[in-house]
Amino acid sequence: MKPFARPYVLKIRKGKYFMTRSYRLFQLCGRGNKVKKLLGAFLVFLCFIGAVVFFVDAKEETLLQSKEEVEIGVPGVTGYSITYKSNGVEIPGLWIEPDEVEGSLPLLIHNRGGVGESSLTEAQELKNLSYWAEQGYAVLATHYRENAEGKFEPTEKKDFVRDVLDLKKVGAELNHVDEDRTVMLGYSCGGWMSLLAVQQEMDVDAVAVIGAITDLKQLYLTEPEPVQKQIERLMGEPGGEESWYRELAPIHWVEDINVPILMLHGERDRTVPIEQARLFATLMESEHDLHRYVEYENGDHGLRLHFKEYAPEVLDWFDKHLEGE
């Protein structure tokens, strides 16, 4: 028996020879143990890099930072004040759900109206959200980035709605929530954010908006100066170098809205004129049939006196599209 098959030999500089077969490599170099040590060190290095990547990814994927139960005095539901991470910033928000959970709950993302801080306490806001939790939804709501610590400095469209987009990721972290069944409800400014989230390809089954803003420049021009200043803090002045008014207005990208939208608006809305809603509804009709528009006679901004009328309309819309009809 031949001790070795004839090795392949390569000629390199200074007349030295290098055998390609591993045994000859170890034999000729006389450094088998050293090579083994180098290979071992390299494998340890790869394992270290893999561990670092794993733990960094795991940390980034965990968005929910804290939760604290808030007493709201509504039987059958539990509400929490929460914080969650969105693009490196800790955002305040709310979470409410029914006490008794059978199976998994659909997720309802609630986008409140208003610019700046809410005038309601967390307990009051959670109490207002309790109706939707009583209907079998896990409800998540954000207080938006401008209410977190630090200055809000958007650099792209997605920055205006990133806090809403990340709420669904928070929902995915909750064990009993089915993020594949997600709906969204928005009021006024929150209605605009709901439409913008859809335009930014947020995966939801259906959306309902009440008194939604669809033309930002028109809204700015009709608001009193204190409100204009709040809007400028987010978007600059209309026509200015840092103006976002046209790019962010749903009226200019109706064709991008590819999710079923239920639009509810009051005829006597003095914040977002009914003409704005009607024009947007007409554009939606001309583009596709993924929407329904309902006006409420004598309804104000937010339909505050029409909750018993519009709530079943919203629930029917959500149920219809969650069932895939």
C-alpha positions, 0 to 999 in steps of 0.5 A: 500500500502506498503511504501517500498518493502523489501530491499536487505541487505548486511552484511559488516565489523563491523556489518554494513548494506548497502541497495542496493536500491537507496532510502534506500542508501540515507535514511540509509546513511543520506547523500543524498545531499552529494552523489548528490554533488559528482555525480555532481562534477564527471559529471563536471569532465567528461565534462572538460576532454571531452572538453580538448580532443576535443580541443586538437584533433581539434588543432592537426587536423588543419595542415595549419598554414599560407598562403600568396599570391605570385605574379607570373604573370600567369593569371587564377591561384593564388599561395600562400606561406604556412606553415603547421605542420608535426609531431610538426614542421612547414614546408614551402610549396606552394599552387596554384590553378585555380581562377575559381573553379566549384565543387571540385578540384582533389589534385595534390601533387608535390614533387620537386627534389634536396637536401636542399634548392631550387635554385628557388624563391617561385615565380619561383617555383609557376610559374613552378607549374602553368601548373598543376593548369591550368589543373584543379588541386589544387597543394600542394608542400613541401619544406621538413623538412630539410629546416625548423628550427631545425635539421632533425633527423629521427628515422623511415622510415616514418620520411623521407616522413612524410611531404609529407604524411601530405600534403594530410591532408592539402588538406583535410582542403581546402573546395573545394578540393576532397582529395579522388581524389589525384595524385602525381608527383615527380622529382628525389629525389621527385620521390623517396619520391613519391614511399616511400610515396606509400610504407608507404600506402599513399592513392593516385589514381596514381603517375608519377615520372620523373628521380626518384631515386630508388637505393640510394647507387648507387646514392651516389657513383656516386655523387660529394663530395658536394652532398654526404655531403648533402645526408650524412646529411640525411642518414649517410654514406653507411654502417654506423651505421645509414645508411638508404640506403637499407631500403629506396631504392625502388629497395628493396621493389618493391612488396610494390608498389600497386599504378599505377606508370608512370615512365619517364626517359631520356636516357642521365640522368647523375644524375640517370643513365638510367640503374637504371631506366631500372632495376627498371622497369624490377622488376616492370614488374615482380611483377605486372602490375601497371606501365608504363615505358617511355624513352625519347631519348636525355632526361636529368635529369628532362626532361627539354627539353621534357615538351611538350612531357611528360606533356600530358602523365602525364595528361592522366595517372592521368585522366585514374586512377582518372576516375577509369579505 
